[in-house]
Amino acid sequence: MKNTIKALAIVTLAVFTTLSFTTIEGNKKEIKTDKSEVVWKGYKVTGSHEGTIAIQSGSLTFEEDKLTGGEFIIDMTTINSTDLEGEYKGKLDGHLKSDDFFGVTNHPTASLIFKDVVSSGKNAYTVSGDLTIKGKTNPVTFTISIYGNKATASLKVDRTKYDVKYGSASFFDGLKDKAIYDEFDLVADLEF
């Protein structure tokens, strides 16, 4: 009897100690890529262009009902303009995929890893993370809102930090009305 009580006490102590030092990972919710969308918009002196790009994979991590993390892989080969048709659409899509812009042959994916998530209001968060495009990683800060099983995020990206300098007045003189602004917008509507 003493040995049984002693054995139970040792097992209980071992379980308690193990659980005390085990980090419980949050609840990871996979993004439904077929029901989620990322829209981009780039600006130039004479106007703008916009389109979509597909999420290859992604997830958001929660502890209880609070967002604590996330990570995404973007399929750069799917970059697509939606404001043009025909020959002009084909030319723009091809140019965006070329080495002048995102070089998708050598860099078929981009990634975003959440590093810090801070609540900024009801259902709203400020996220600091690492964005990698063309093999270059830079910190970004953006907002994300969560409503049920949906989320919306928006961020501005300075393309020149990722070696996407084509048409940038920051690097080339005399572009006049051919200049393309350095920042572009990304808006993600996510479902998980």
C-alpha positions, -999 to +999 in steps of 0.1 A: +000+000+000+028+024+009+045+016-024+013+023-044+008+057-026+045+065-032+043+056-069+011+077-073+028+107-056+058+104-079+036+101-110+015+131-099+047+151-092+061+142-126+029+151-145+026+184-125+063+193-132+060+185-169+028+205-174+043+234-155+072+238-179+054+229-211+044+258-233+009+252-247+008+264-283-022+285-292-051+274-314-038+275-350-066+281-376-057+274-412-067+300-438-092+288-464-072+299-494-101+293-518-123+318-499-096+344-491-083+371-513-054+395-514-058+426-535-028+448-545-028+484-558+002+501-572+004+538-581+021+558-608+022+595-617-005+590-644-028+567-624-028+532-608-032+495-614-047+469-592-051+431-591-050+400-570-025+375-558-032+341-543-024+329-508-006+295-511-010+288-474-015+306-441-027+304-405-037+326-376-029+316-341-053+324-312-051+320-274-087+317-263-103+344-286-072+367-288-050+368-319-014+360-310+003+351-343+001+342-379+021+332-410+014+333-447+030+321-479+020+341-510+022+325-545+039+352-565+033+334-598-004+342-595+001+380-596-027+392-618-040+427-629-077+431-628-080+466-642-068+458-678-079+434-705-063+417-735-029+427-747-023+453-721-032+430-693-008+403-706+020+429-709+015+442-673+012+407-658+043+395-676+062+426-666+052+423-629+065+387-630+098+396-646+130+405-629+122+442-633+096+437-606+091+405-586+113+379-605+089+351-599+110+325-617+137+328-590+113+339-562+080+321-566+068+328-531+068+356-506+061+352-469+048+371-439+055+360-403+039+377-374+064+386-346+043+407-322+006+412-319-009+439-297-046+445-292-056+480-304-093+478-297-123+455-299-115+429-326-085+450-338-048+444-336-015+460-345+009+434-359+046+437-363+061+411-386+087+401-411+078+404-448+100+385-473+099+394-510+126+384-536+146+368-508+148+401-488+132+404-454+121+436-438+100+445-408+064+457-414+036+470-392+000+468-401-035+465-387-058+434-387-094+431-377-110+398-367-148+391-369-159+356-362-140+334-387-130+363-410-102+388-409-092+419-428-057+433-430-042+462-449-006+473-452+016+496-473+048+480-487+078+500-499+089+479-529+124+494-531+133+476-498+128+444-517+150+453-546+120+462-568+133+495-582+119+496-617+105+531-625+113+544-590+121+582-589+141+574-558+167+556-580+162+570-615+162+606-627+142+620-656+112+596-653+087+624-653+052+609-660+067+574-663+075+572-625+060+545-604+056+553-567+076+532-543+047+522-520+019+498-530-011+487-510-021+452-500-056+444-486-063+409-474-098+395-468-093+362-450-116+333-440-105+306-416 
